[in-house]
């Protein structure tokens, strides 16, 4: 019965997300409903002592990353830099390689720190124009955007500032550059297999004479590609974020050492010393510093374009960051409660039956990401509940924490893009397409991404590369 309660809570949250209800509201309802069935008297104490503690702890650590990432994406959009990058990619890669163009642009933007939701809005008008002029069926477009924005640059490539690559750092005491060789190998697997699939789908559709399509909805206005910033200037902030992230990751420990204490003699208002363990926050500080530098560079180099819409644009970015971070934090609190239930011991015992620690972590994270429809949410639930198990298993098998980090991060972005995933729903809504028209290709990318996780595990055991 206790196991059924856990499954029911997970199924309820998945159903609520699929129906479009707010996870912020329904995650505590699902968690506390499960507690009610186990011990009604424990509902209030669990809400305060576990759910809210976990939720607030997540916001404390990660909200600045969400906020700075959203603001950076917004100023990139307001400055016209994103439009310039897309136009340059079309010009230099060529319209005949439409899928490669869209994947490249989405990848560049997301690896540069732009939120994948922002990328969807920024790229769609240009993707629609490109597909229209190339007479490629519009229904194939979401698959290309998903491959570029929702896959390898989200969690596979080392150094990516996306939240899915940052969350594991606090659990495994790693950096965003963990396991660079495996990350690059996994990314190449996704790119090659993904583009091969998309090209096969394009040729098959065009061989039947199917064109761009008619009676389409939410068609964008024709893109105006004149008077755009120079593409090198547009790319510069993205490069700066990547370089700064790399440099700060190595510079911060040199400056602060292993820990740093703020004592009352430095700040008289601090009554007791505040000590921070640097290893647990270096990745977060590095990404925050890099994004802040990127924002400053965009504002300075495109002040005229950004100034008029900066106030309105950043308000929208802040609202988006609040919603995204609280959604994930609520799922994190849900995971903390579920992990405390007796029924979760059954889940833990079942997962322990998987002898390989990397496969164990990959299956656990990927399953929960699929159930919740969220890479960061599923990862948060899994790590909140089972990170100790993952770490002990990896240490017993002499597996570096960097490898565990990369496997967990990649697994989070595997089965997360099931139909109820928020990014998938947003992508289809923006492009004016339906699940029936376009989800097949998104799901193919999901399968490819999931296979890449196990491919990377096999590479590690075969070669020992990290």
Secondary structure, 3 states (H helix, E strand, C coil): CHHHHHHHHHHHHHHHHHCCCCHHHHHHHHHHHHHHHHCHHHHHHHHHHHHHHHHHHHHHHHHHHHHHHHHHHHHHHHCCHHHHHHHHHHHHHCHHHHHHHHHHHHHHHHHCCCCHHHHHHHHHHHHHHHHHHHCCCHHHHHHHHHHHHCCHHHHCCCCCCCHHHHHHHHHHCCCCCCCHHHHHHHHHHHHHHHHHHHHHHHHHHHHCCCCCCCCCCCCCCCCCCCCCCCHHHHHHHHHHHHHHHHHHHHHHHHHHCCEEEECCCCCCCCCCCEEEEHHHCHHHHHHHHHHHHHHHHHHHHCHHHHHCCHHHHHHHHHHHHHHHHHHHHHHHHHHHHHHHCHHHHHHHHHHHCCCCHHHHHHHHHHHHHHHHCCHHHHHHHHHHHHHHHHHHHHHHCCCCHHHHHHHHHHHHCCCCCCCCCHHHHHHHHHHCCCHHHHHHHHHHHHHHHHHHHHHHHHHHHHHCCC
